[in-house]
Amino acid sequence: MKYLLLLLVSFSAVAEDQIVQKLKEENVLLMKQMEKNYQFIQARKTLKSNFKVSTDNRVTKKLKRTRKEIKGVSNIYFGLESYDWGDDISNDAPTLSYEMGGKNWSTLFSYGRLSLDNFPANGIQTLVNVFKMNLQYNIKAFSERMTFSPYMSYRIYNVNSPDAGSIDSVNESQRELDLVQRIEDQTGLTPGMSVSYSMTRKWDFNFRADLGASGRVAGLHLGYKL
């Protein structure tokens, strides 16, 4: 009887050890499964978060592009334009320009002022005020930074030469007045081409040239995007 009890106790201890070991193994498996579930949940949260950020960024960029297209073009230019009417009648004019418009079409207003020394005769100074309005079509080419803009320009020349025609000789006086009138007669429409290059997000470099036969005009300008 004593040996039987010892045998039962021994079997009971072995069974208990097996049960404890089994529980430990199941606990380890449960912990591993919980860890996998946690990692899966975290991965889903990260994926959702990244997707939301990516979507928000795309929406923000699209809104910015839409606002920019709605806002359109608004630039101010400072430059120097060269005027040449032939027969050594030429000079440079500091020019201020303002451009406004939409994505493709825009209008540019500019004002320049130049002084002609010894015109229309020696010892006479003539001031020329130039007002221009360009209607232009903007085309992106080669890169997003470069814009070609063929335009039609209407130019107005206001010539101030109070001493012209003041001499006694009738013929010479009329010749001086005719030369002054020659510049004023350049008022009118002329085609042209503008090329702009965006150096930075705010600054442009611009070249404009009138292509009409009524006097040659070309200029370089530095533009700031408002």
C-alpha positions in Angstrom: 0.0 0.0 0.0 2.8 2.3 0.8 4.5 1.7 -2.5 1.2 2.3 -4.3 0.8 5.7 -2.6 4.3 6.7 -3.5 3.7 5.6 -7.1 0.5 7.7 -7.3 2.2 10.7 -5.8 5.0 10.4 -8.3 2.6 10.1 -11.2 0.7 13.1 -9.9 3.9 15.2 -9.7 4.8 14.3 -13.3 1.3 15.1 -14.5 1.4 18.4 -12.8 4.8 19.2 -14.3 3.4 18.4 -17.8 0.3 20.5 -17.2 2.5 23.5 -16.1 4.8 23.0 -19.1 1.8 22.9 -21.4 0.4 26.0 -19.9 3.7 27.8 -20.3 3.9 26.8 -24.0 0.3 27.9 -24.6 1.1 31.2 -22.9 4.2 31.7 -25.1 2.1 31.0 -28.2 -0.6 33.4 -27.0 1.9 36.1 -26.3 3.4 35.7 -29.8 0.0 35.8 -31.4 -0.9 39.0 -29.4 2.4 40.5 -30.5 1.6 39.7 -34.2 -1.8 41.1 -33.8 -0.4 44.3 -32.2 2.2 44.7 -35.0 -0.6 44.1 -37.6 -2.8 46.8 -36.0 0.2 49.2 -35.8 1.0 48.5 -39.5 -2.6 49.3 -40.5 -2.6 52.5 -38.5 0.7 53.5 -40.1 -0.6 52.7 -43.6 -3.8 54.7 -43.0 -1.8 57.6 -41.6 0.6 57.6 -44.6 -2.3 57.3 -47.0 -4.1 60.2 -45.3 -0.9 62.4 -45.4 -0.3 61.5 -49.1 -3.9 62.2 -50.0 -3.9 65.5 -48.0 -0.6 66.5 -49.8 -2.1 65.7 -53.2 -5.3 67.7 -52.4 -3.2 70.6 -51.0 -1.1 70.7 -54.2 -4.1 70.6 -56.4 -5.8 73.4 -54.5 -2.6 75.5 -54.7 -2.5 74.9 -58.5 -6.2 75.7 -58.8 -5.8 78.9 -56.7 -2.7 79.9 -58.8 -4.7 79.4 -62.0 -7.6 81.4 -60.7 -5.2 84.1 -59.4 -3.5 84.1 -62.8 -0.5 86.2 -63.7 0.6 89.3 -61.8 4.1 90.5 -62.4 6.0 93.7 -62.3 9.1 94.3 -64.5 12.0 96.7 -64.3 14.1 96.9 -67.5 16.0 98.8 -70.2 14.7 99.0 -73.7 16.6 100.1 -76.8 14.8 102.2 -79.4 16.2 102.6 -83.0 14.3 104.6 -85.6 17.2 104.6 -88.1 19.4 107.5 -89.3 21.3 107.4 -86.0 18.1 108.2 -84.1 18.3 105.8 -81.1 18.7 105.6 -77.4 17.9 103.4 -74.4 14.9 103.9 -72.1 14.4 102.7 -68.5 11.1 100.9 -68.5 8.5 99.9 -65.9 6.0 97.2 -66.8 3.1 95.5 -65.1 1.6 92.2 -66.4 -1.8 90.8 -65.4 -4.0 88.0 -66.8 -4.9 84.4 -66.6 -3.1 81.1 -67.3 -2.6 81.6 -71.0 -3.7 85.1 -72.0 -2.2 88.2 -70.3 -2.0 91.9 -70.8 1.2 93.9 -70.2 1.3 97.7 -69.6 4.6 99.5 -69.8 6.0 103.0 -69.6 9.4 104.1 -70.8 11.2 107.5 -71.1 14.2 108.2 -73.2 16.2 111.3 -74.0 17.6 112.1 -77.5 20.5 114.5 -77.5 21.2 116.7 -80.5 17.8 115.7 -82.0 16.3 116.9 -84.3 19.4 119.3 -84.6 22.6 120.1 -82.7 22.0 121.6 -79.3 18.4 120.4 -79.1 17.3 117.8 -76.6 14.1 115.8 -77.1 12.2 113.7 -74.6 10.1 110.7 -75.7 7.5 109.1 -73.4 6.5 105.6 -74.6 3.3 104.0 -73.5 2.6 100.4 -74.6 -0.1 97.8 -74.1 0.7 94.2 -75.1 -1.9 91.5 -75.5 0.0 88.2 -75.3 -0.5 84.5 -75.4 1.8 82.5 -73.0 3.2 79.1 -74.1 5.4 76.9 -71.9 8.2 75.4 -73.9 11.3 73.2 -73.3 10.8 73.4 -69.5 8.3 74.7 -66.9 10.7 77.6 -66.3 10.6 79.0 -69.8 7.6 80.8 -71.4 7.3 82.1 -75.0 4.7 84.9 -75.4 3.9 86.2 -78.9 2.1 89.4 -78.6 0.4 92.3 -80.3 1.5 95.7 -79.0 -0.1 99.1 -79.3 2.5 101.8 -78.8 2.0 105.5 -78.2 4.9 107.9 -78.6 4.6 111.3 -76.9 7.5 113.5 -78.1 8.4 116.7 -76.2 10.9 118.9 -78.2 10.0 122.6 -77.5 13.1 123.9 -79.3 12.4 122.0 -82.6 11.6 124.3 -85.5 12.6 127.5 -83.6 15.3 128.7 -86.0 14.7 131.3 -88.7 15.3 129.1 -91.7 11.9 127.9 -92.9 13.3 124.7 -94.6 15.5 123.8 -91.6 12.7 124.5 -89.2 10.3 122.3 -91.1 12.9 119.5 -91.3 13.3 119.5 -87.5 9.5 119.3 -87.1 9.3 116.5 -89.6 11.9 114.5 -87.7 9.9 114.9 -84.5 6.7 113.9 -86.3 8.5 110.9 -87.7 8.8 109.4 -84.2 5.2 110.3 -83.2 4.0 108.6 -86.4 5.4 105.3 -85.1 2.3 105.2 -82.8 0.2 102.1 -83.6 0.0 98.3 -83.6 3.1 96.1 -84.0 3.7 92.4 -83.3 6.4 91.1 -81.0 7.8 88.2 -79.1 8.6 87.9 -75.4 10.7 85.1 -73.7 10.7 84.7 -70.0 12.8 82.4 -67.8 11.9 81.8 -64.1 15.1 82.0 -62.2 13.4 81.4 -58.8 9.8 81.1 -57.6 9.5 84.9 -57.4 12.0 86.3 -60.0 11.9 86.2 -63.8 14.3 87.2 -66.5 12.5 88.6 -69.6 13.5 89.6 -73.1 11.0 91.4 -75.4 11.4 92.5 -79.0 8.9 94.3 -81.3 9.0 92.7 -84.7 7.3 95.5 -86.7 8.9 97.6 -89.4 8.1 100.9 -87.6 11.3 101.2 -85.6 13.2 98.5 -83.8 12.6 98.0 -80.1 14.2 95.3 -77.8 14.7 95.2 -74.1 15.8 93.1 -71.1 13.7 93.1 -68.0 13.9 91.7 -64.4 10.5 90.6 -63.2 9.0 90.0 -59.7 5.9 87.8 -59.3 3.4 89.5 -57.0 
